[in-house]
């Protein structure tokens, strides 16, 4: 007799740090991909004329826009560092458990550090 499928509760799964880095790498990539058209539009609008630049500067001055920009900066930093980590793993650098765990923690700290520095300059 075949077993019934088991309900998979994603909130109860305890992933290792490398699993979280991998999932956040995918999430940050999706976020960057979805934000790319908005960034191209904003750049085009700000470069079209002086009034467009002023409108975009006023738009970015809004606290929610700055928070969104901070999220994008974190996504870019995390995606970059996690991508470099994945490339290193592809050439078999740091594949043992200790180094894989340390590199995962380093990716999380580096991405968060870049976001904190950017947040300090954005909201100061």
C-alpha positions in Angstrom: 0.0 0.0 0.0 1.4 3.4 -0.9 2.0 6.0 1.8 0.0 9.2 1.8 2.0 12.4 1.2 3.2 14.1 4.3 2.2 17.7 4.9 5.3 19.8 4.6 5.3 22.7 7.1 8.0 25.1 5.9 7.9 27.1 9.1 9.0 24.1 11.2 11.9 23.0 9.0 15.2 23.9 10.5 17.6 24.7 7.7 21.3 25.1 8.0 22.9 28.5 7.4 23.9 27.5 3.9 20.3 26.6 3.1 19.1 30.1 4.2 21.9 31.7 2.2 20.8 29.7 -0.9 17.1 30.6 -0.4 17.9 34.3 0.2 20.1 34.2 -2.9 17.1 33.2 -5.0 14.8 35.7 -3.3 17.3 38.6 -3.9 17.7 37.6 -7.5 14.0 37.6 -8.1 13.7 41.0 -6.3 16.5 42.5 -8.4 14.9 41.1 -11.6 11.5 42.6 -10.7 13.0 46.0 -9.8 15.2 46.2 -12.9 12.4 47.8 -15.2 11.6 50.3 -12.4 15.2 51.3 -12.2 15.6 51.7 -15.9 12.5 53.8 -16.1 13.7 56.0 -13.2 17.1 56.5 -14.8 15.6 57.3 -18.1 13.1 59.7 -16.5 15.8 61.4 -14.5 18.1 61.8 -17.5 15.5 63.1 -19.9 15.3 66.7 -18.5 15.9 68.7 -15.4 12.3 68.6 -14.3 12.4 64.8 -14.5 15.5 64.7 -12.4 13.8 66.9 -9.7 10.7 64.6 -9.7 12.8 61.5 -9.3 14.9 63.2 -6.5 11.7 64.1 -4.7 10.4 60.6 -5.2 13.5 59.0 -3.7 13.4 61.5 -0.8 10.2 59.8 0.5 11.0 57.4 3.5 9.2 54.4 1.9 11.2 54.9 -1.3 14.4 55.0 0.7 13.4 51.8 2.5 12.7 50.2 -0.8 16.1 51.4 -2.1 17.7 50.0 1.1 16.0 46.6 0.4 17.4 46.7 -3.2 20.9 47.5 -1.9 20.7 44.6 0.5 19.5 42.3 -2.3 22.3 43.4 -4.6 25.0 42.9 -1.9 23.6 39.6 -0.8 23.2 38.3 -4.3 26.8 39.4 -5.1 28.4 37.8 -2.1 26.3 34.6 -2.3 27.0 34.3 -6.0 30.7 34.5 -5.3 30.3 31.9 -2.6 28.5 29.6 -5.0 31.2 30.1 -7.6 33.8 29.2 -5.1 31.9 26.0 -4.2 31.6 25.2 -7.9 35.4 25.0 -8.1 35.5 23.0 -4.8 36.8 25.8 -2.6 35.4 25.6 0.9 33.2 22.5 0.4 33.9 20.9 3.8 31.2 21.5 6.4 33.2 24.0 8.5 34.2 26.3 5.7 30.8 26.1 4.0 29.2 27.1 7.3 31.8 29.9 7.8 31.3 31.2 4.3 27.6 31.2 4.7 27.8 33.3 7.9 30.3 35.6 6.1 27.8 36.1 3.3 25.0 37.0 5.7 27.3 39.4 7.7 28.7 41.0 4.6 25.3 41.6 3.0 23.9 42.9 6.2 26.9 45.1 6.8 26.6 46.7 3.3 22.9 47.3 4.0 23.6 48.9 7.4 26.2 51.2 5.9 23.8 52.2 3.1 21.0 52.6 5.6 23.2 54.9 7.7 23.9 57.1 4.7 20.3 57.0 3.4 18.6 57.8 6.7 21.2 60.1 8.4 
